[in-house]
Amino acid sequence: MSLHDIKHRELRALARIATTNGWVIVRRPNGHLAWRGPNGATVYTSATPSDKRAIGKIRTDLRRNGLEANFSR
């Protein structure tokens, strides 16, 4: 899946960070995204976050599942 397939700007930025840290992002048949970490962890998210808190929650879920990165806002 290409990063250009992710339309939401902040979600695309998170995807760029995740992929440079070894994560693989796959679009599920239902339209959601599956973020698979190098440690085997999988995080499922919406492909179109509609809530202002959604990006923060995705960031937190990725961090809790092993993504070690500096998330500057």
Beta strands, then each sheet from edge to edge (+ up, - down):
strand 1: 24-27
strand 2: 33-36
strand 3: 42-45
sheet 1: 1+ 2- 3+
end
